[in-house]
């Protein structure tokens, strides 16, 4: 007689399901984003991102210690400066908020991997990711500043720099400058396929980085494009990127998969602020179970091919994984 095919045999109990699980989420896969602000004794919750805070450097160090103790290997640091100008000069100042924070973290919590976001949008009065001339973001002049920012972060002690500006040629400019200064072993994690997404709103509140005119569609990618992402990834690898990133993650799982299938390089995916806030809002209303949804989302990002997941849920996930 014909045998009935029974895939359910291996789903009948939790031990069997765990034994054959194809994709697992581990705390070592996670990077936790943090926002640092000027001042002392500051820990202020960001309205649109419940559970995410602005920290002054003193309390940021305490937060980083907790992150380390949870087993999360790395943080991604964003600065909110006290001063903005046309050139984003605090972004590359030795006394900039990120530079001071990095020095303090590496002194007090040296074992954590500190990754710094390298961009200008939060530091410029116009809120764009580069130098603006005649109402346009100019590419080649901007990359000189982006490289200068990256160097200042590395000189302060950053372990990895992560350029997020999406200017053409910025990875090569950073690599050349870092190498010329002796930082040949500092990796670059490039925001390689960064889309012009509507999911960034809460982050822009957190970083105070809204563009003051127009939008960022002339340098961030069109969300309808997939082949373009592969071209961007290939260019960044050619220019010296050590890790490439897809951002956002959840609506771009197909992009992560295509990158995984086409390139032999570590892939990071950014579970961005809008994705975080939607889950938080639905959980607050009682419409979803937050823990179950978050673990499913982050596992799907890994299943798509991401090696590293940047997420505001990292601390929660680390605690949940301990109890599973």
Backbone as CSV, one residue per row, in Angstrom:
resi,resn,N_x,N_y,N_z,CA_x,CA_y,CA_z,C_x,C_y,C_z
1,UNK,0.835,-1.195,0.000,0.000,0.000,0.000,0.875,1.251,0.000
2,UNK,0.295,2.358,-0.430,1.028,3.614,-0.439,1.220,4.110,0.983
3,UNK,2.443,4.503,1.286,2.737,5.054,2.606,2.292,6.506,2.689
4,UNK,1.698,6.885,3.809,1.321,8.276,4.045,2.560,9.042,4.505
5,UNK,2.845,10.109,3.852,3.969,10.947,4.269,3.557,11.733,5.518
6,UNK,4.351,11.664,6.578,3.956,12.255,7.853,5.059,13.160,8.419
7,UNK,5.233,14.365,7.872,6.188,15.317,8.456,5.878,15.654,9.908
8,UNK,4.614,15.452,10.324,4.233,15.789,11.702,4.934,14.917,12.739
9,UNK,5.474,13.785,12.309,6.149,12.914,13.284,7.233,13.678,14.052
10,UNK,7.922,14.560,13.373,9.029,15.289,13.999,8.591,16.589,14.649
11,UNK,7.251,16.781,14.732,6.745,17.972,15.411,5.967,17.616,16.680
12,UNK,5.995,16.363,17.075,5.061,15.897,18.090,5.401,16.341,19.505
13,UNK,6.667,16.723,19.746,6.997,17.262,21.065,8.131,18.265,20.934
14,UNK,8.329,19.032,21.991,9.277,20.155,21.928,10.710,19.695,21.759
15,UNK,11.052,18.521,22.289,12.432,18.024,22.158,12.740,17.709,20.697
16,UNK,11.841,17.014,20.028,12.047,16.715,18.608,12.106,17.990,17.782
17,UNK,11.204,18.917,18.067,11.196,20.171,17.297,12.516,20.918,17.456
18,UNK,13.036,20.910,18.671,14.296,21.609,18.917,15.457,20.895,18.234
19,UNK,15.429,19.570,18.221,16.524,18.796,17.614,16.675,19.072,16.126
20,UNK,15.556,19.278,15.437,15.636,19.429,13.982,15.483,20.881,13.537
21,UNK,15.450,21.809,14.499,15.283,23.220,14.135,16.433,23.668,13.245
22,UNK,16.113,24.298,12.139,17.103,24.692,11.148,17.774,26.022,11.482
23,UNK,17.065,26.911,12.147,17.587,28.251,12.442,17.387,28.542,13.919
24,UNK,18.458,28.941,14.578,18.378,29.269,15.996,18.875,30.690,16.218
25,UNK,18.307,31.325,17.221,18.695,32.679,17.610,19.542,32.586,18.867
26,UNK,20.680,33.277,18.860,21.596,33.232,19.986,21.946,34.656,20.396
27,UNK,22.189,34.855,21.679,22.527,36.195,22.149,23.783,36.721,21.469
28,UNK,24.678,35.834,21.066,25.901,36.248,20.385,25.671,36.805,18.996
29,UNK,24.430,36.673,18.487,24.092,37.215,17.167,23.714,38.695,17.224
30,UNK,23.561,39.255,18.431,22.869,40.528,18.598,23.813,41.708,18.800
31,UNK,23.392,42.852,18.278,24.018,44.143,18.551,22.932,45.059,19.094
32,UNK,23.267,45.791,20.161,22.290,46.653,20.835,22.585,48.113,20.527
33,UNK,21.656,48.830,19.884,21.872,50.255,19.607,21.640,51.102,20.867
34,UNK,22.455,52.146,21.036,22.343,53.034,22.186,22.503,54.485,21.742
35,UNK,21.814,55.392,22.450,21.855,56.815,22.149,22.506,57.571,23.310
36,UNK,23.537,58.333,23.009,24.229,59.086,24.052,24.022,60.582,23.841
37,UNK,23.760,61.300,24.949,23.476,62.731,24.908,24.389,63.460,25.893
38,UNK,24.582,64.770,25.717,25.386,65.538,26.669,24.688,65.623,28.026
39,UNK,25.494,65.870,29.063,24.940,66.068,30.401,25.361,64.997,31.363
40,UNK,24.739,64.997,32.539,25.035,64.030,33.590,23.745,63.493,34.179
41,UNK,23.812,62.230,34.597,22.695,61.582,35.296,21.402,61.626,34.483
42,UNK,21.536,61.424,33.162,20.378,61.460,32.265,20.049,60.056,31.787
43,UNK,18.804,59.665,32.002,18.224,58.467,31.401,16.773,58.804,31.117
44,UNK,16.506,59.196,29.869,15.183,59.672,29.485,14.607,58.772,28.397
45,UNK,13.440,58.221,28.665,12.807,57.333,27.690,12.375,58.111,26.460
46,UNK,12.568,57.517,25.294,12.178,58.123,24.027,10.702,57.803,23.792
47,UNK,9.887,58.824,23.608,8.431,58.654,23.575,7.975,57.603,22.570
48,UNK,8.532,57.640,21.388,8.070,56.744,20.332,8.733,55.372,20.369
49,UNK,9.651,55.166,21.325,10.369,53.892,21.427,10.384,53.442,22.887
50,UNK,9.281,52.965,23.404,9.222,52.548,24.813,10.329,51.548,25.146
51,UNK,11.027,51.815,26.257,12.113,50.932,26.669,13.457,51.305,26.099
52,UNK,13.506,52.340,25.251,14.764,52.843,24.686,14.990,54.240,25.244
53,UNK,16.241,54.544,25.560,16.530,55.760,26.319,17.652,56.586,25.697
54,UNK,17.619,57.879,26.014,18.787,58.739,25.889,19.590,58.613,27.177
55,UNK,20.887,58.361,27.047,21.762,58.251,28.212,22.851,59.312,28.158
56,UNK,23.129,59.935,29.285,24.378,60.673,29.412,25.503,59.654,29.583
57,UNK,26.727,60.094,29.398,27.845,59.144,29.357,27.960,58.348,30.646
58,UNK,27.756,58.995,31.810,27.913,58.284,33.075,26.932,57.118,33.192
59,UNK,25.678,57.334,32.824,24.695,56.259,32.914,24.783,55.309,31.723
60,UNK,25.304,55.804,30.606,25.542,54.923,29.459,26.526,53.817,29.828
61,UNK,27.558,54.170,30.551,28.545,53.173,30.962,27.891,52.084,31.811
62,UNK,27.000,52.464,32.694,26.294,51.471,33.509,25.411,50.581,32.645
63,UNK,24.768,51.177,31.647,23.947,50.393,30.715,24.803,49.406,29.933
64,UNK,25.964,49.840,29.505,26.855,48.963,28.739,27.336,47.800,29.602
65,UNK,27.557,48.043,30.879,27.938,46.952,31.782,26.833,45.906,31.848
66,UNK,25.576,46.358,31.891,24.461,45.414,31.907,24.391,44.633,30.598
67,UNK,24.606,45.330,29.496,24.622,44.673,28.186,25.682,43.578,28.164
68,UNK,26.855,43.915,28.637,27.946,42.918,28.705,27.554,41.730,29.567
69,UNK,26.979,41.996,30.733,26.627,40.917,31.658,25.547,40.000,31.098
70,UNK,24.746,40.508,30.171,23.727,39.686,29.516,24.301,38.835,28.384
71,UNK,25.568,39.046,28.070,26.217,38.267,27.022,26.104,38.856,25.634
72,UNK,25.524,40.035,25.526,25.441,40.711,24.222,26.835,41.211,23.874
73,UNK,27.377,40.851,22.713,28.795,41.129,22.461,29.127,42.537,22.008
74,UNK,28.135,43.290,21.515,28.470,44.567,20.876,27.335,45.562,21.018
75,UNK,27.713,46.837,20.991,26.750,47.930,20.932,27.003,48.744,19.673
76,UNK,25.954,49.427,19.209,26.057,50.368,18.094,25.691,51.735,18.652
77,UNK,26.634,52.662,18.618,26.499,53.920,19.338,26.119,55.068,18.406
78,UNK,25.067,55.798,18.812,24.610,56.997,18.116,24.730,58.190,19.063
79,UNK,25.241,59.290,18.564,25.375,60.493,19.371,24.319,61.528,19.032
80,UNK,23.862,62.227,20.070,22.942,63.352,19.898,23.693,64.589,20.394
81,UNK,24.217,65.407,19.495,25.128,66.478,19.901,24.406,67.670,20.514
82,UNK,25.183,68.495,21.191,24.639,69.739,21.750,24.713,70.874,20.747
83,UNK,25.506,70.681,19.676,25.762,71.759,18.718,25.685,71.203,17.307
84,UNK,25.007,71.945,16.422,24.926,71.566,15.022,25.361,72.732,14.147
85,UNK,25.944,72.412,12.985,26.287,73.449,12.018,26.195,72.858,10.616
86,UNK,26.571,73.635,9.622,26.452,73.193,8.226,27.347,71.994,7.918
87,UNK,28.465,71.879,8.628,29.456,70.844,8.330,29.402,69.676,9.301
88,UNK,28.515,69.741,10.284,28.453,68.673,11.275,29.754,68.513,12.026
89,UNK,30.342,69.629,12.437,31.711,69.600,12.964,31.856,68.799,14.252
90,UNK,30.779,68.701,15.068,30.930,67.892,16.278,31.069,66.409,15.956
91,UNK,30.643,66.021,14.766,30.739,64.609,14.387,32.181,64.138,14.313
92,UNK,33.109,65.044,14.003,34.514,64.638,13.903,35.406,65.336,14.926
93,UNK,34.795,66.016,15.895,35.563,66.683,16.943,36.114,65.664,17.938
94,UNK,37.324,65.898,18.397,37.914,65.045,19.427,37.076,65.060,20.702
95,UNK,36.367,66.184,20.913,35.515,66.314,22.098,34.036,66.129,21.769
96,UNK,33.747,65.485,20.651,32.367,65.187,20.296,31.747,64.187,21.267
97,UNK,30.431,64.136,21.288,29.739,63.292,22.253,30.073,61.817,22.049
98,UNK,30.174,61.363,20.819,30.501,59.956,20.568,31.939,59.664,20.965
99,UNK,32.853,60.551,20.599,34.261,60.329,20.912,34.473,60.232,22.421
100,UNK,33.836,61.112,23.176,33.973,61.064,24.636,33.344,59.796,25.196
101,UNK,32.203,59.411,24.652,31.539,58.199,25.122,32.373,56.956,24.837
102,UNK,32.949,56.888,23.657,33.770,55.726,23.293,34.963,55.603,24.251
103,UNK,35.627,56.703,24.511,36.787,56.645,25.410,36.381,56.134,26.792
104,UNK,35.253,56.604,27.284,34.801,56.206,28.612,34.395,54.730,28.634
105,UNK,33.691,54.293,27.613,33.267,52.891,27.556,34.474,51.968,27.471
106,UNK,35.420,52.299,26.615,36.577,51.421,26.446,37.464,51.400,27.682
107,UNK,37.406,52.447,28.471,38.146,52.440,29.730,37.447,51.591,30.783
108,UNK,36.107,51.706,30.865,35.360,51.056,31.942,34.847,49.664,31.562
109,UNK,34.559,49.443,30.272,34.020,48.145,29.828,34.785,47.721,28.564
110,UNK,36.078,47.456,28.705,36.909,47.246,27.507,36.538,46.025,26.684
111,UNK,35.858,45.043,27.320,35.576,43.801,26.610,34.384,43.895,25.666
112,UNK,33.578,44.959,25.748,32.455,45.112,24.826,32.965,45.623,23.483
113,UNK,32.393,45.135,22.400,32.741,45.652,21.074,31.923,46.917,20.821
114,UNK,32.619,48.014,20.584,31.965,49.297,20.345,31.978,49.595,18.847
115,UNK,30.785,49.667,18.288,30.604,50.025,16.883,30.004,51.426,16.857
116,UNK,30.520,52.295,16.034,29.995,53.657,15.964,29.346,53.918,14.614
117,UNK,28.171,54.515,14.669,27.511,54.968,13.451,28.263,56.190,12.924
118,UNK,28.622,56.145,11.657,29.377,57.240,11.034,28.469,57.937,10.032
119,UNK,27.996,59.110,10.406,27.130,59.881,9.525,27.125,61.335,9.978
120,UNK,26.402,62.177,9.244,26.370,63.599,9.550,24.982,64.114,9.858
121,UNK,23.926,63.320,9.593,22.567,63.860,9.628,22.191,64.431,10.990
122,UNK,22.622,63.781,12.079,22.287,64.267,13.402,23.118,65.444,13.861
123,UNK,24.108,65.806,13.068,25.065,66.845,13.459,24.961,68.109,12.615
124,UNK,24.163,68.045,11.552,24.025,69.190,10.656,22.711,69.906,10.899
125,UNK,22.699,71.203,10.671,21.478,71.970,10.890,20.417,71.659,9.840
126,UNK,20.826,71.118,8.703,19.869,70.771,7.652,19.393,69.326,7.760
127,UNK,20.036,68.490,8.576,19.571,67.136,8.809,19.840,66.148,7.694
128,UNK,20.707,66.517,6.758,21.064,65.575,5.700,22.391,64.902,6.009
129,UNK,22.666,63.810,5.287,23.796,62.948,5.606,25.079,63.371,4.907
130,UNK,25.185,64.647,4.562,26.384,65.110,3.876,26.421,66.618,3.760
131,UNK,27.350,67.084,2.965,27.525,68.504,2.717,26.491,68.954,1.688
132,UNK,25.793,70.017,2.002,24.748,70.528,1.109,25.244,71.791,0.404
133,UNK,25.134,71.798,-0.908,25.445,72.975,-1.729,24.321,73.165,-2.735
134,UNK,23.780,74.360,-2.779,22.693,74.689,-3.707,21.522,73.709,-3.586
135,UNK,21.216,73.346,-2.350,20.082,72.482,-2.096,20.290,71.009,-2.420
136,UNK,21.526,70.625,-2.730,21.829,69.238,-3.067,22.921,68.696,-2.145
137,UNK,22.810,67.416,-1.787,23.879,66.758,-1.036,24.967,66.362,-2.028
138,UNK,26.150,66.929,-1.857,27.247,66.688,-2.795,28.061,65.488,-2.317
139,UNK,28.304,64.571,-3.213,28.863,63.274,-2.850,30.343,63.343,-2.477
140,UNK,31.182,63.798,-3.405,32.620,63.617,-3.240,33.200,64.475,-2.114
141,UNK,32.630,65.644,-1.896,33.079,66.453,-0.765,32.643,65.801,0.544
142,UNK,31.465,65.190,0.547,30.958,64.548,1.756,31.837,63.399,2.211
143,UNK,32.337,62.589,1.274,33.076,61.397,1.712,34.366,61.756,2.438
144,UNK,34.931,62.920,2.150,36.105,63.342,2.916,35.742,63.571,4.378
145,UNK,34.567,64.136,4.617,34.106,64.347,5.992,33.729,63.026,6.659
146,UNK,33.094,62.142,5.924,32.718,60.846,6.475,33.966,60.088,6.921
147,UNK,35.000,60.108,6.102,36.251,59.438,6.472,36.874,60.080,7.707
148,UNK,36.789,61.407,7.788,37.334,62.118,8.946,36.583,61.741,10.228
149,UNK,35.262,61.604,10.123,34.461,61.181,11.274,34.884,59.778,11.720
150,UNK,35.005,58.865,10.758,35.392,57.497,11.090,36.745,57.458,11.788
151,UNK,37.699,58.219,11.282,39.022,58.258,11.898,38.946,58.761,13.334
152,UNK,38.152,59.790,13.571,38.042,60.334,14.932,37.444,59.310,15.885
153,UNK,36.527,58.491,15.411,35.945,57.441,16.249,36.975,56.369,16.578
154,UNK,37.736,55.982,15.574,38.740,54.936,15.787,39.848,55.446,16.702
155,UNK,40.250,56.676,16.535,41.266,57.247,17.425,40.783,57.296,18.870
156,UNK,39.453,57.432,19.051,38.886,57.431,20.399,38.798,56.026,20.981
157,UNK,38.893,55.005,20.122,38.874,53.633,20.609,37.799,52.742,20.027
158,UNK,37.026,53.225,19.056,35.982,52.390,18.448,36.598,51.144,17.826
159,UNK,35.908,50.011,18.005,36.395,48.748,17.452,36.000,48.555,16.001
160,UNK,34.820,49.057,15.623,34.299,48.936,14.261,33.611,50.254,13.926
161,UNK,33.749,50.710,12.686,33.009,51.888,12.239,31.963,51.462,11.220
162,UNK,30.809,52.149,11.271,29.666,51.753,10.444,29.123,52.964,9.699
163,UNK,29.621,53.245,8.503,29.118,54.389,7.732,27.703,54.147,7.230
164,UNK,26.812,55.099,7.528,25.388,54.927,7.199,24.880,55.954,6.205
165,UNK,25.762,56.739,5.617,25.383,57.897,4.803,24.923,57.546,3.399
166,UNK,25.388,56.420,2.868,25.061,55.955,1.512,25.648,56.827,0.408
167,UNK,26.751,57.513,0.704,27.470,58.224,-0.357,28.309,57.220,-1.159
168,UNK,28.407,57.442,-2.460,29.240,56.589,-3.297,30.714,56.773,-2.940
169,UNK,31.402,55.667,-2.723,32.838,55.716,-2.497,33.271,55.942,-1.069
170,UNK,32.316,55.984,-0.120,32.740,56.330,1.237,33.488,55.208,1.922
171,UNK,33.204,53.943,1.587,33.936,52.838,2.201,35.404,52.889,1.793
172,UNK,35.669,53.135,0.520,37.054,53.236,0.057,37.773,54.404,0.723
173,UNK,37.085,55.537,0.867,37.700,56.707,1.503,38.051,56.416,2.957
174,UNK,37.148,55.745,3.672,37.413,55.389,5.069,38.579,54.407,5.157
175,UNK,38.544,53.376,4.319,39.604,52.368,4.359,40.971,52.982,4.086
176,UNK,41.023,53.851,3.099,42.293,54.485,2.737,42.816,55.334,3.882
177,UNK,41.939,56.129,4.495,42.385,57.012,5.577,42.782,56.208,6.812
178,UNK,41.980,55.216,7.193,42.329,54.412,8.360,43.657,53.692,8.151
179,UNK,43.845,53.129,6.974,45.088,52.415,6.708,46.287,53.350,6.753
180,UNK,46.110,54.558,6.233,47.226,55.517,6.215,47.629,55.961,7.606
181,UNK,46.697,55.838,8.563,46.976,56.225,9.947,47.341,55.017,10.824
182,UNK,47.499,53.865,10.204,47.931,52.692,10.934,46.817,51.820,11.479
183,UNK,45.562,52.139,11.178,44.428,51.367,11.691,44.000,50.314,10.667
184,UNK,44.951,49.505,10.268,44.681,48.532,9.199,43.789,47.389,9.664
185,UNK,43.700,47.185,10.975,42.920,46.069,11.505,41.526,46.468,11.987
186,UNK,41.124,47.708,11.765,39.787,48.149,12.175,38.773,47.804,11.091
187,UNK,37.777,46.978,11.406,36.788,46.599,10.397,35.810,47.739,10.087
188,UNK,35.245,47.663,8.891,34.168,48.556,8.460,32.905,47.718,8.273
189,UNK,31.850,48.098,8.974,30.532,47.495,8.767,29.697,48.506,7.996
190,UNK,29.555,48.288,6.710,28.921,49.275,5.846,27.410,49.084,5.794
191,UNK,26.681,50.191,5.973,25.252,50.196,5.656,25.192,50.169,4.124
192,UNK,25.217,48.979,3.553,25.406,48.861,2.110,24.108,48.959,1.324
193,UNK,23.071,48.275,1.809,21.754,48.358,1.173,20.813,49.021,2.173
194,UNK,20.891,50.340,2.230,20.059,51.127,3.146,18.975,51.810,2.323
195,UNK,17.744,51.438,2.620,16.612,51.899,1.825,16.020,53.195,2.386
196,UNK,15.452,53.995,1.491,14.707,55.194,1.881,13.358,54.719,2.411
197,UNK,13.325,54.440,3.700,12.204,53.731,4.308,11.367,54.638,5.190
198,UNK,10.096,54.298,5.296,9.203,54.992,6.218,9.279,54.423,7.633
199,UNK,10.112,53.423,7.839,10.244,52.793,9.146,11.253,53.490,10.055
200,UNK,11.812,54.615,9.629,12.856,55.279,10.415,12.332,56.375,11.336
201,UNK,11.039,56.649,11.311,10.505,57.796,12.039,10.885,57.867,13.504
202,UNK,10.670,56.800,14.299,11.035,56.885,15.714,12.520,57.140,15.932
203,UNK,13.365,56.542,15.100,14.807,56.799,15.226,15.124,58.276,15.019
204,UNK,14.485,58.873,14.028,14.779,60.280,13.748,14.359,61.182,14.904
205,UNK,13.332,60.763,15.626,12.996,61.483,16.863,14.103,61.277,17.892
206,UNK,14.557,60.038,18.035,15.579,59.724,19.036,16.892,60.443,18.755
207,UNK,17.271,60.511,17.478,18.552,61.111,17.100,18.427,62.579,16.719
208,UNK,17.186,63.098,16.726,16.946,64.482,16.301,17.599,64.737,14.941
209,UNK,17.237,63.875,13.984,17.923,63.895,12.688,16.960,64.008,11.511
210,UNK,15.808,64.638,11.708,14.885,64.830,10.598,15.490,65.772,9.566
211,UNK,15.400,65.451,8.263,15.859,66.413,7.251,14.985,67.664,7.272
212,UNK,15.642,68.800,7.189,14.916,70.063,7.283,14.327,70.509,5.945
213,UNK,14.711,69.860,4.876,14.084,70.082,3.574,14.194,68.796,2.764
214,UNK,13.236,68.581,1.901,13.282,67.420,1.004,13.285,66.104,1.745
215,UNK,13.954,65.124,1.153,14.054,63.795,1.743,15.421,63.218,1.398
216,UNK,15.600,61.931,1.667,16.914,61.310,1.462,16.904,60.326,0.292
217,UNK,15.928,60.484,-0.588,15.769,59.518,-1.667,16.829,59.647,-2.755
218,UNK,17.584,60.738,-2.745,18.643,60.860,-3.751,19.885,60.072,-3.361
219,UNK,19.931,59.573,-2.120,21.093,58.747,-1.742,20.712,57.424,-1.085
220,UNK,19.598,57.354,-0.383,19.127,56.059,0.094,18.337,55.365,-1.006
221,UNK,18.248,54.037,-0.935,17.737,53.260,-2.059,16.216,53.246,-2.151
222,UNK,15.720,53.094,-3.361,14.294,52.943,-3.641,13.834,51.565,-3.175
223,UNK,12.765,51.534,-2.372,12.341,50.252,-1.800,11.790,49.285,-2.829
224,UNK,11.576,49.722,-4.040,11.136,48.804,-5.089,12.256,48.041,-5.750
225,UNK,13.499,48.334,-5.386,14.654,47.771,-6.099,15.339,46.666,-5.307
226,UNK,15.701,45.620,-6.021,16.406,44.480,-5.440,17.772,44.276,-6.087
227,UNK,17.835,44.300,-7.413,19.126,44.138,-8.095,20.103,45.246,-7.702
228,UNK,19.577,46.441,-7.487,20.426,47.556,-7.096,21.146,47.266,-5.780
229,UNK,20.473,46.571,-4.868,21.102,46.220,-3.591,22.337,45.354,-3.815
230,UNK,22.257,44.430,-4.750,23.407,43.575,-5.032,24.561,44.385,-5.614
231,UNK,24.237,45.374,-6.435,25.297,46.238,-6.969,25.961,47.038,-5.848
232,UNK,25.148,47.564,-4.945,25.695,48.334,-3.829,26.585,47.459,-2.938
233,UNK,26.112,46.245,-2.650,26.895,45.321,-1.833,28.231,45.020,-2.509
234,UNK,28.185,44.718,-3.794,29.406,44.376,-4.521,30.409,45.522,-4.489
235,UNK,29.918,46.745,-4.664,30.811,47.900,-4.630,31.454,48.078,-3.260
236,UNK,30.662,47.924,-2.197,31.223,48.100,-0.853,32.246,47.020,-0.530
237,UNK,31.994,45.794,-0.950,32.985,44.728,-0.744,34.270,45.056,-1.493
238,UNK,34.123,45.504,-2.724,35.289,45.876,-3.530,36.087,47.000,-2.875
239,UNK,35.377,47.909,-2.204,36.042,49.047,-1.569,36.639,48.720,-0.204
240,UNK,36.341,47.532,0.326,36.981,47.132,1.568,36.069,46.899,2.746
241,UNK,34.754,46.819,2.542,33.850,46.526,3.655,34.104,45.115,4.178
242,UNK,34.072,44.968,5.502,34.282,43.675,6.138,32.964,43.004,6.502
243,UNK,31.950,43.809,6.769,30.592,43.346,7.040,29.667,44.251,6.240
244,UNK,28.646,43.699,5.625,27.669,44.515,4.911,26.322,44.420,5.626
245,UNK,25.533,45.462,5.480,24.274,45.549,6.202,23.112,45.805,5.269
246,UNK,21.984,45.184,5.595,20.708,45.489,4.953,19.847,46.199,5.998
247,UNK,19.260,47.322,5.609,18.446,48.126,6.517,17.316,48.770,5.731
248,UNK,16.060,48.610,6.247,15.565,47.830,7.368,15.672,46.323,7.110
249,UNK,15.223,45.542,8.105,15.312,44.091,8.001,14.001,43.435,7.624
250,UNK,12.943,43.725,8.358,11.734,42.907,8.288,11.041,42.957,6.938
251,UNK,10.981,44.127,6.321,10.358,44.232,4.992,11.338,43.941,3.864
252,UNK,12.557,43.545,4.231,13.606,43.343,3.232,14.278,41.984,3.411
253,UNK,13.511,41.001,3.885,14.058,39.662,4.067,14.516,39.058,2.744
254,UNK,13.826,39.421,1.663,14.242,38.916,0.355,15.608,39.448,-0.045
255,UNK,15.891,40.688,0.342,17.194,41.276,0.038,18.288,40.565,0.831
256,UNK,18.034,40.313,2.108,19.001,39.581,2.926,19.309,38.233,2.292
257,UNK,18.248,37.532,1.838,18.436,36.216,1.229,19.270,36.305,-0.044
258,UNK,18.991,37.299,-0.867,19.746,37.440,-2.110,21.210,37.763,-1.837
259,UNK,21.458,38.590,-0.846,22.843,38.907,-0.481,23.550,37.645,0.010
260,UNK,22.868,36.874,0.848,23.460,35.641,1.371,23.798,34.674,0.247
261,UNK,22.921,34.586,-0.735,23.118,33.639,-1.826,24.202,34.079,-2.809
262,UNK,24.525,35.365,-2.810,25.442,35.884,-3.830,26.811,36.307,-3.321
263,UNK,26.961,36.447,-2.000,28.234,36.949,-1.474,28.670,36.145,-0.259
264,UNK,29.954,35.902,-0.175,30.534,35.186,0.954,31.149,36.204,1.914
265,UNK,30.286,36.872,2.676,30.728,37.918,3.586,29.710,37.999,4.729
266,UNK,30.143,38.339,5.941,29.173,38.471,7.034,28.113,39.527,6.728
267,UNK,26.864,39.196,7.071,25.734,40.082,6.780,25.072,40.497,8.091
268,UNK,24.919,41.806,8.266,24.149,42.354,9.380,22.811,42.845,8.844
269,UNK,21.790,42.757,9.674,20.477,43.289,9.319,19.984,44.127,10.485
270,UNK,19.433,45.299,10.183,19.004,46.240,11.209,17.489,46.173,11.369
271,UNK,17.057,45.635,12.505,15.647,45.611,12.896,15.319,47.010,13.436
272,UNK,14.817,47.874,12.566,14.855,49.317,12.822,13.738,49.792,13.745
273,UNK,13.793,51.087,14.046,12.932,51.691,15.067,11.450,51.518,14.782
274,UNK,11.028,51.699,13.544,9.620,51.552,13.218,9.127,50.142,13.432
275,UNK,9.967,49.159,13.107,9.620,47.765,13.340,9.489,47.496,14.841
276,UNK,10.394,48.069,15.600,10.361,47.943,17.061,9.099,48.574,17.640
277,UNK,8.820,49.809,17.229,7.713,50.559,17.829,6.357,49.950,17.486
278,UNK,6.215,49.390,16.287,4.953,48.737,15.932,4.660,47.559,16.853
279,UNK,5.692,46.764,17.117,5.510,45.630,18.018,5.155,46.109,19.421
280,UNK,5.871,47.123,19.891,5.612,47.656,21.229,4.179,48.184,21.351
281,UNK,3.722,48.885,20.320,2.375,49.462,20.356,1.314,48.371,20.358
282,UNK,1.493,47.364,19.512,0.515,46.279,19.456,0.511,45.478,20.757
283,UNK,1.685,45.270,21.338,1.769,44.540,22.602,1.092,45.319,23.724
284,UNK,1.281,46.639,23.722,0.654,47.474,24.749,-0.872,47.379,24.689
285,UNK,-1.401,47.249,23.479,-2.849,47.134,23.309,-3.371,45.724,23.608
286,UNK,-2.451,44.796,23.816,-2.869,43.425,24.084,-3.212,42.622,22.851
287,UNK,-2.836,43.127,21.688,-3.198,42.460,20.436,-2.240,41.316,20.086
288,UNK,-1.013,41.363,20.603,-0.027,40.326,20.324,0.709,39.988,21.609
289,UNK,1.357,38.834,21.619,2.266,38.471,22.701,3.667,38.928,22.294
290,UNK,4.187,39.921,22.999,5.433,40.566,22.569,6.589,39.581,22.453
291,UNK,6.805,38.773,23.465,7.936,37.848,23.452,7.875,36.908,22.256
292,UNK,6.726,36.299,22.031,6.599,35.346,20.932,6.814,36.010,19.582
293,UNK,6.253,37.200,19.412,6.378,37.906,18.136,7.821,38.330,17.888
294,UNK,8.469,38.859,18.913,9.851,39.316,18.749,10.770,38.152,18.388
295,UNK,10.649,37.049,19.099,11.506,35.901,18.799,11.246,35.373,17.394
296,UNK,9.990,35.403,16.957,9.666,34.953,15.600,10.265,35.892,14.556
297,UNK,10.138,37.199,14.798,10.683,38.176,13.849,12.189,38.042,13.731
298,UNK,12.882,38.000,14.862,14.344,37.961,14.811,14.851,36.646,14.232
299,UNK,14.137,35.555,14.522,14.518,34.275,13.908,14.308,34.321,12.400
300,UNK,13.261,34.999,11.956,13.030,35.102,10.506,14.137,35.889,9.824
301,UNK,14.670,36.876,10.518,15.774,37.666,9.961,17.018,36.797,9.822
302,UNK,17.271,35.975,10.833,18.393,35.042,10.732,18.136,33.985,9.664
303,UNK,16.907,33.485,9.608,16.567,32.455,8.617,16.776,32.979,7.195
304,UNK,16.514,34.253,7.005,16.705,34.852,5.681,18.173,34.904,5.291
305,UNK,19.081,34.851,6.298,20.503,34.815,5.971,21.387,35.751,6.765
306,UNK,20.807,36.538,7.675,21.621,37.470,8.455,22.476,36.709,9.464
307,UNK,23.730,37.109,9.576,24.608,36.557,10.600,24.520,37.363,11.893
308,UNK,24.215,38.648,11.762,24.173,39.590,12.880,22.845,40.338,12.797
309,UNK,22.187,40.517,13.944,20.936,41.269,13.978,21.109,42.449,14.938
310,UNK,20.934,43.645,14.420,20.957,44.855,15.227,19.524,45.130,15.649
311,UNK,19.271,45.158,16.955,17.884,45.286,17.401,17.790,45.947,18.765
312,UNK,16.761,46.783,18.913,16.464,47.414,20.202,15.879,46.407,21.190
313,UNK,15.534,45.233,20.713,15.025,44.174,21.578,16.152,43.336,22.189
314,UNK,17.410,43.666,21.935,18.519,42.774,22.288,18.536,42.406,23.766
315,UNK,18.354,43.377,24.645,18.388,43.071,26.079,17.243,42.139,26.467
316,UNK,16.053,42.416,25.971,14.912,41.555,26.269,15.160,40.143,25.768
317,UNK,15.655,40.041,24.554,15.890,38.724,23.959,16.938,37.957,24.751
318,UNK,17.995,38.644,25.180,19.028,37.982,25.982,18.426,37.390,27.245
319,UNK,17.527,38.128,27.883,16.875,37.626,29.104,15.932,36.472,28.785
320,UNK,15.207,36.577,27.685,14.280,35.511,27.322,15.009,34.218,26.987
321,UNK,16.129,34.332,26.286,16.846,33.153,25.866,17.401,32.384,27.064
322,UNK,17.706,33.098,28.127,18.201,32.444,29.343,17.133,31.522,29.927
323,UNK,15.869,31.938,29.793,14.772,31.198,30.430,14.136,30.161,29.521
324,UNK,14.521,30.136,28.252,13.893,29.166,27.336,14.362,27.739,27.626
